[in-house]
Amino acid sequence: MNVLVYLVPAALGLGLVGLVAFLWSLKSGQYEDLDGAALRILRDDDLKDEGTRS
């Protein structure tokens, strides 16, 4: 029963850290462009022209 004195505050602390990290990611714009990364993988801008190889 004495272990709950340590586990409950530890669980609450970790939950608070997770909540703060999530709120920080929202504020810093991590979730602004959800479709951009999905569409960026389909672009072939980084490929060089394969017809000019010798």
PyMOL Python script that loads the backbone (N, CA, C, O; Angstrom):
from pymol import cmd

cmd.read_pdbstr("""\
ATOM      1  N   MET A   1       0.827  -1.200   0.000  1.00  0.00           N
ATOM      2  CA  MET A   1       0.000   0.000   0.000  1.00  0.00           C
ATOM      3  C   MET A   1       0.872   1.265   0.000  1.00  0.00           C
ATOM      4  O   MET A   1       0.472   2.305  -0.522  1.00  0.00           O
ATOM      5  N   ASN A   2       2.056   1.159   0.587  1.00  0.00           N
ATOM      6  CA  ASN A   2       2.943   2.314   0.621  1.00  0.00           C
ATOM      7  C   ASN A   2       3.512   2.638  -0.762  1.00  0.00           C
ATOM      8  O   ASN A   2       3.944   3.763  -1.016  1.00  0.00           O
ATOM      9  N   VAL A   3       3.508   1.642  -1.651  1.00  0.00           N
ATOM     10  CA  VAL A   3       4.038   1.882  -2.986  1.00  0.00           C
ATOM     11  C   VAL A   3       3.138   2.842  -3.767  1.00  0.00           C
ATOM     12  O   VAL A   3       3.607   3.504  -4.693  1.00  0.00           O
ATOM     13  N   LEU A   4       1.869   2.925  -3.413  1.00  0.00           N
ATOM     14  CA  LEU A   4       0.963   3.855  -4.084  1.00  0.00           C
ATOM     15  C   LEU A   4       1.354   5.304  -3.838  1.00  0.00           C
ATOM     16  O   LEU A   4       1.040   6.179  -4.645  1.00  0.00           O
ATOM     17  N   VAL A   5       2.028   5.560  -2.741  1.00  0.00           N
ATOM     18  CA  VAL A   5       2.495   6.914  -2.444  1.00  0.00           C
ATOM     19  C   VAL A   5       3.489   7.370  -3.514  1.00  0.00           C
ATOM     20  O   VAL A   5       3.600   8.563  -3.798  1.00  0.00           O
ATOM     21  N   TYR A   6       4.211   6.409  -4.106  1.00  0.00           N
ATOM     22  CA  TYR A   6       5.178   6.742  -5.148  1.00  0.00           C
ATOM     23  C   TYR A   6       4.588   6.607  -6.546  1.00  0.00           C
ATOM     24  O   TYR A   6       4.900   7.403  -7.432  1.00  0.00           O
ATOM     25  N   LEU A   7       3.742   5.609  -6.747  1.00  0.00           N
ATOM     26  CA  LEU A   7       3.234   5.334  -8.091  1.00  0.00           C
ATOM     27  C   LEU A   7       2.189   6.341  -8.565  1.00  0.00           C
ATOM     28  O   LEU A   7       2.187   6.718  -9.736  1.00  0.00           O
ATOM     29  N   VAL A   8       1.317   6.772  -7.689  1.00  0.00           N
ATOM     30  CA  VAL A   8       0.272   7.715  -8.100  1.00  0.00           C
ATOM     31  C   VAL A   8       0.873   9.059  -8.512  1.00  0.00           C
ATOM     32  O   VAL A   8       0.519   9.563  -9.578  1.00  0.00           O
ATOM     33  N   PRO A   9       1.765   9.667  -7.719  1.00  0.00           N
ATOM     34  CA  PRO A   9       2.378  10.919  -8.194  1.00  0.00           C
ATOM     35  C   PRO A   9       3.234  10.729  -9.445  1.00  0.00           C
ATOM     36  O   PRO A   9       3.302  11.620 -10.291  1.00  0.00           O
ATOM     37  N   ALA A  10       3.891   9.566  -9.567  1.00  0.00           N
ATOM     38  CA  ALA A  10       4.690   9.318 -10.768  1.00  0.00           C
ATOM     39  C   ALA A  10       3.787   9.234 -11.998  1.00  0.00           C
ATOM     40  O   ALA A  10       4.124   9.777 -13.050  1.00  0.00           O
ATOM     41  N   ALA A  11       2.651   8.562 -11.876  1.00  0.00           N
ATOM     42  CA  ALA A  11       1.721   8.452 -13.004  1.00  0.00           C
ATOM     43  C   ALA A  11       1.136   9.817 -13.358  1.00  0.00           C
ATOM     44  O   ALA A  11       1.016  10.160 -14.535  1.00  0.00           O
ATOM     45  N   LEU A  12       0.778  10.583 -12.353  1.00  0.00           N
ATOM     46  CA  LEU A  12       0.249  11.931 -12.615  1.00  0.00           C
ATOM     47  C   LEU A  12       1.308  12.828 -13.238  1.00  0.00           C
ATOM     48  O   LEU A  12       1.007  13.621 -14.130  1.00  0.00           O
ATOM     49  N   GLY A  13       2.537  12.707 -12.778  1.00  0.00           N
ATOM     50  CA  GLY A  13       3.626  13.509 -13.341  1.00  0.00           C
ATOM     51  C   GLY A  13       3.892  13.164 -14.794  1.00  0.00           C
ATOM     52  O   GLY A  13       4.073  14.054 -15.625  1.00  0.00           O
ATOM     53  N   LEU A  14       3.918  11.861 -15.107  1.00  0.00           N
ATOM     54  CA  LEU A  14       4.143  11.455 -16.496  1.00  0.00           C
ATOM     55  C   LEU A  14       2.988  11.877 -17.398  1.00  0.00           C
ATOM     56  O   LEU A  14       3.199  12.260 -18.549  1.00  0.00           O
ATOM     57  N   GLY A  15       1.778  11.807 -16.874  1.00  0.00           N
ATOM     58  CA  GLY A  15       0.631  12.281 -17.649  1.00  0.00           C
ATOM     59  C   GLY A  15       0.703  13.769 -17.908  1.00  0.00           C
ATOM     60  O   GLY A  15       0.362  14.232 -18.996  1.00  0.00           O
ATOM     61  N   LEU A  16       1.140  14.511 -16.926  1.00  0.00           N
ATOM     62  CA  LEU A  16       1.293  15.957 -17.085  1.00  0.00           C
ATOM     63  C   LEU A  16       2.386  16.293 -18.090  1.00  0.00           C
ATOM     64  O   LEU A  16       2.237  17.220 -18.887  1.00  0.00           O
ATOM     65  N   VAL A  17       3.486  15.540 -18.054  1.00  0.00           N
ATOM     66  CA  VAL A  17       4.564  15.758 -19.030  1.00  0.00           C
ATOM     67  C   VAL A  17       4.062  15.474 -20.444  1.00  0.00           C
ATOM     68  O   VAL A  17       4.370  16.222 -21.372  1.00  0.00           O
ATOM     69  N   GLY A  18       3.293  14.402 -20.613  1.00  0.00           N
ATOM     70  CA  GLY A  18       2.728  14.086 -21.926  1.00  0.00           C
ATOM     71  C   GLY A  18       1.766  15.152 -22.413  1.00  0.00           C
ATOM     72  O   GLY A  18       1.758  15.493 -23.596  1.00  0.00           O
ATOM     73  N   LEU A  19       0.952  15.680 -21.500  1.00  0.00           N
ATOM     74  CA  LEU A  19       0.014  16.740 -21.867  1.00  0.00           C
ATOM     75  C   LEU A  19       0.748  18.013 -22.272  1.00  0.00           C
ATOM     76  O   LEU A  19       0.366  18.670 -23.240  1.00  0.00           O
ATOM     77  N   VAL A  20       1.785  18.358 -21.545  1.00  0.00           N
ATOM     78  CA  VAL A  20       2.576  19.555 -21.871  1.00  0.00           C
ATOM     79  C   VAL A  20       3.268  19.380 -23.217  1.00  0.00           C
ATOM     80  O   VAL A  20       3.320  20.321 -24.009  1.00  0.00           O
ATOM     81  N   ALA A  21       3.802  18.183 -23.489  1.00  0.00           N
ATOM     82  CA  ALA A  21       4.445  17.935 -24.777  1.00  0.00           C
ATOM     83  C   ALA A  21       3.441  18.028 -25.925  1.00  0.00           C
ATOM     84  O   ALA A  21       3.762  18.560 -26.987  1.00  0.00           O
ATOM     85  N   PHE A  22       2.245  17.519 -25.721  1.00  0.00           N
ATOM     86  CA  PHE A  22       1.214  17.601 -26.753  1.00  0.00           C
ATOM     87  C   PHE A  22       0.796  19.045 -26.998  1.00  0.00           C
ATOM     88  O   PHE A  22       0.655  19.464 -28.147  1.00  0.00           O
ATOM     89  N   LEU A  23       0.599  19.803 -25.932  1.00  0.00           N
ATOM     90  CA  LEU A  23       0.212  21.210 -26.097  1.00  0.00           C
ATOM     91  C   LEU A  23       1.323  22.010 -26.753  1.00  0.00           C
ATOM     92  O   LEU A  23       1.048  22.909 -27.548  1.00  0.00           O
ATOM     93  N   TRP A  24       2.576  21.698 -26.434  1.00  0.00           N
ATOM     94  CA  TRP A  24       3.702  22.376 -27.083  1.00  0.00           C
ATOM     95  C   TRP A  24       3.715  22.066 -28.577  1.00  0.00           C
ATOM     96  O   TRP A  24       3.963  22.957 -29.390  1.00  0.00           O
ATOM     97  N   SER A  25       3.450  20.806 -28.950  1.00  0.00           N
ATOM     98  CA  SER A  25       3.460  20.454 -30.363  1.00  0.00           C
ATOM     99  C   SER A  25       2.312  21.134 -31.109  1.00  0.00           C
ATOM    100  O   SER A  25       2.468  21.495 -32.276  1.00  0.00           O
ATOM    101  N   LEU A  26       1.177  21.313 -30.462  1.00  0.00           N
ATOM    102  CA  LEU A  26       0.077  22.055 -31.087  1.00  0.00           C
ATOM    103  C   LEU A  26       0.457  23.506 -31.303  1.00  0.00           C
ATOM    104  O   LEU A  26       0.203  24.071 -32.367  1.00  0.00           O
ATOM    105  N   LYS A  27       1.072  24.112 -30.286  1.00  0.00           N
ATOM    106  CA  LYS A  27       1.421  25.531 -30.362  1.00  0.00           C
ATOM    107  C   LYS A  27       2.528  25.793 -31.387  1.00  0.00           C
ATOM    108  O   LYS A  27       2.551  26.850 -32.017  1.00  0.00           O
ATOM    109  N   SER A  28       3.443  24.835 -31.554  1.00  0.00           N
ATOM    110  CA  SER A  28       4.551  25.049 -32.477  1.00  0.00           C
ATOM    111  C   SER A  28       4.205  24.705 -33.916  1.00  0.00           C
ATOM    112  O   SER A  28       5.052  24.845 -34.798  1.00  0.00           O
ATOM    113  N   GLY A  29       2.969  24.254 -34.178  1.00  0.00           N
ATOM    114  CA  GLY A  29       2.527  24.050 -35.548  1.00  0.00           C
ATOM    115  C   GLY A  29       2.854  22.692 -36.128  1.00  0.00           C
ATOM    116  O   GLY A  29       2.944  22.561 -37.348  1.00  0.00           O
ATOM    117  N   GLN A  30       3.034  21.686 -35.309  1.00  0.00           N
ATOM    118  CA  GLN A  30       3.358  20.363 -35.810  1.00  0.00           C
ATOM    119  C   GLN A  30       2.212  19.740 -36.601  1.00  0.00           C
ATOM    120  O   GLN A  30       2.450  18.883 -37.452  1.00  0.00           O
ATOM    121  N   TYR A  31       0.992  20.149 -36.341  1.00  0.00           N
ATOM    122  CA  TYR A  31      -0.174  19.540 -36.983  1.00  0.00           C
ATOM    123  C   TYR A  31      -0.828  20.473 -38.002  1.00  0.00           C
ATOM    124  O   TYR A  31      -2.001  20.294 -38.331  1.00  0.00           O
ATOM    125  N   GLU A  32      -0.107  21.442 -38.494  1.00  0.00           N
ATOM    126  CA  GLU A  32      -0.670  22.421 -39.424  1.00  0.00           C
ATOM    127  C   GLU A  32      -0.927  21.826 -40.810  1.00  0.00           C
ATOM    128  O   GLU A  32      -1.997  22.037 -41.381  1.00  0.00           O
ATOM    129  N   ASP A  33       0.034  21.092 -41.350  1.00  0.00           N
ATOM    130  CA  ASP A  33      -0.065  20.611 -42.726  1.00  0.00           C
ATOM    131  C   ASP A  33      -0.019  19.085 -42.736  1.00  0.00           C
ATOM    132  O   ASP A  33       1.029  18.490 -42.984  1.00  0.00           O
ATOM    133  N   LEU A  34      -1.155  18.464 -42.466  1.00  0.00           N
ATOM    134  CA  LEU A  34      -1.190  17.010 -42.397  1.00  0.00           C
ATOM    135  C   LEU A  34      -1.122  16.363 -43.774  1.00  0.00           C
ATOM    136  O   LEU A  34      -0.573  15.270 -43.910  1.00  0.00           O
ATOM    137  N   ASP A  35      -1.666  17.011 -44.793  1.00  0.00           N
ATOM    138  CA  ASP A  35      -1.665  16.437 -46.134  1.00  0.00           C
ATOM    139  C   ASP A  35      -0.357  16.696 -46.875  1.00  0.00           C
ATOM    140  O   ASP A  35      -0.041  15.986 -47.829  1.00  0.00           O
ATOM    141  N   GLY A  36       0.392  17.684 -46.459  1.00  0.00           N
ATOM    142  CA  GLY A  36       1.624  18.028 -47.163  1.00  0.00           C
ATOM    143  C   GLY A  36       2.638  16.906 -47.162  1.00  0.00           C
ATOM    144  O   GLY A  36       3.233  16.612 -48.200  1.00  0.00           O
ATOM    145  N   ALA A  37       2.848  16.272 -46.023  1.00  0.00           N
ATOM    146  CA  ALA A  37       3.821  15.180 -45.950  1.00  0.00           C
ATOM    147  C   ALA A  37       3.344  13.979 -46.749  1.00  0.00           C
ATOM    148  O   ALA A  37       4.155  13.280 -47.358  1.00  0.00           O
ATOM    149  N   ALA A  38       2.056  13.733 -46.756  1.00  0.00           N
ATOM    150  CA  ALA A  38       1.528  12.595 -47.505  1.00  0.00           C
ATOM    151  C   ALA A  38       1.679  12.815 -49.009  1.00  0.00           C
ATOM    152  O   ALA A  38       1.936  11.865 -49.749  1.00  0.00           O
ATOM    153  N   LEU A  39       1.525  14.030 -49.457  1.00  0.00           N
ATOM    154  CA  LEU A  39       1.651  14.315 -50.883  1.00  0.00           C
ATOM    155  C   LEU A  39       3.093  14.541 -51.300  1.00  0.00           C
ATOM    156  O   LEU A  39       3.434  14.354 -52.468  1.00  0.00           O
ATOM    157  N   ARG A  40       3.942  14.940 -50.371  1.00  0.00           N
ATOM    158  CA  ARG A  40       5.339  15.219 -50.677  1.00  0.00           C
ATOM    159  C   ARG A  40       6.065  13.950 -51.108  1.00  0.00           C
ATOM    160  O   ARG A  40       6.986  14.017 -51.923  1.00  0.00           O
ATOM    161  N   ILE A  41       5.671  12.805 -50.580  1.00  0.00           N
ATOM    162  CA  ILE A  41       6.328  11.554 -50.942  1.00  0.00           C
ATOM    163  C   ILE A  41       6.034  11.170 -52.389  1.00  0.00           C
ATOM    164  O   ILE A  41       6.796  10.416 -52.993  1.00  0.00           O
ATOM    165  N   LEU A  42       4.940  11.679 -52.950  1.00  0.00           N
ATOM    166  CA  LEU A  42       4.559  11.319 -54.311  1.00  0.00           C
ATOM    167  C   LEU A  42       5.244  12.177 -55.368  1.00  0.00           C
ATOM    168  O   LEU A  42       5.282  11.799 -56.539  1.00  0.00           O
ATOM    169  N   ARG A  43       5.785  13.320 -54.972  1.00  0.00           N
ATOM    170  CA  ARG A  43       6.447  14.196 -55.941  1.00  0.00           C
ATOM    171  C   ARG A  43       7.792  13.609 -56.337  1.00  0.00           C
ATOM    172  O   ARG A  43       8.461  12.967 -55.529  1.00  0.00           O
ATOM    173  N   ASP A  44       8.179  13.833 -57.580  1.00  0.00           N
ATOM    174  CA  ASP A  44       9.471  13.349 -58.048  1.00  0.00           C
ATOM    175  C   ASP A  44      10.375  14.514 -58.437  1.00  0.00           C
ATOM    176  O   ASP A  44      11.103  14.440 -59.427  1.00  0.00           O
ATOM    177  N   ASP A  45      10.327  15.581 -57.661  1.00  0.00           N
ATOM    178  CA  ASP A  45      11.150  16.753 -57.946  1.00  0.00           C
ATOM    179  C   ASP A  45      12.636  16.456 -57.781  1.00  0.00           C
ATOM    180  O   ASP A  45      13.468  17.074 -58.446  1.00  0.00           O
ATOM    181  N   ASP A  46      12.972  15.530 -56.913  1.00  0.00           N
ATOM    182  CA  ASP A  46      14.376  15.280 -56.644  1.00  0.00           C
ATOM    183  C   ASP A  46      15.017  14.332 -57.650  1.00  0.00           C
ATOM    184  O   ASP A  46      16.231  14.130 -57.613  1.00  0.00           O
ATOM    185  N   LEU A  47      14.232  13.749 -58.541  1.00  0.00           N
ATOM    186  CA  LEU A  47      14.790  12.857 -59.545  1.00  0.00           C
ATOM    187  C   LEU A  47      15.400  13.662 -60.678  1.00  0.00           C
ATOM    188  O   LEU A  47      14.827  14.653 -61.132  1.00  0.00           O
ATOM    189  N   LYS A  48      16.540  13.237 -61.118  1.00  0.00           N
ATOM    190  CA  LYS A  48      17.190  13.895 -62.245  1.00  0.00           C
ATOM    191  C   LYS A  48      16.632  13.324 -63.540  1.00  0.00           C
ATOM    192  O   LYS A  48      16.031  12.250 -63.546  1.00  0.00           O
ATOM    193  N   ASP A  49      16.830  14.042 -64.627  1.00  0.00           N
ATOM    194  CA  ASP A  49      16.364  13.580 -65.930  1.00  0.00           C
ATOM    195  C   ASP A  49      17.133  12.327 -66.316  1.00  0.00           C
ATOM    196  O   ASP A  49      18.347  12.371 -66.513  1.00  0.00           O
ATOM    197  N   GLU A  50      16.426  11.215 -66.423  1.00  0.00           N
ATOM    198  CA  GLU A  50      17.097   9.939 -66.720  1.00  0.00           C
ATOM    199  C   GLU A  50      17.447   9.805 -68.189  1.00  0.00           C
ATOM    200  O   GLU A  50      18.198   8.896 -68.543  1.00  0.00           O
ATOM    201  N   GLY A  51      16.943  10.659 -69.058  1.00  0.00           N
ATOM    202  CA  GLY A  51      17.246  10.579 -70.473  1.00  0.00           C
ATOM    203  C   GLY A  51      18.614  11.128 -70.817  1.00  0.00           C
ATOM    204  O   GLY A  51      19.079  10.902 -71.935  1.00  0.00           O
ATOM    205  N   THR A  52      19.284  11.834 -69.927  1.00  0.00           N
ATOM    206  CA  THR A  52      20.580  12.445 -70.232  1.00  0.00           C
ATOM    207  C   THR A  52      21.749  11.579 -69.776  1.00  0.00           C
ATOM    208  O   THR A  52      22.903  11.999 -69.864  1.00  0.00           O
ATOM    209  N   ARG A  53      21.460  10.374 -69.290  1.00  0.00           N
ATOM    210  CA  ARG A  53      22.569   9.493 -68.867  1.00  0.00           C
ATOM    211  C   ARG A  53      23.326   9.006 -70.084  1.00  0.00           C
ATOM    212  O   ARG A  53      22.749   8.818 -71.155  1.00  0.00           O
ATOM    213  N   SER A  54      24.637   8.800 -69.910  1.00  0.00           N
ATOM    214  CA  SER A  54      25.439   8.314 -71.033  1.00  0.00           C
ATOM    215  C   SER A  54      25.735   6.841 -70.915  1.00  0.00           C
ATOM    216  O   SER A  54      26.402   6.274 -71.780  1.00  0.00           O
TER     217      SER A  54
END
""", "prot")
cmd.dss("prot")
cmd.show_as("cartoon", "prot")
cmd.util.cbc("prot")
cmd.orient("prot")
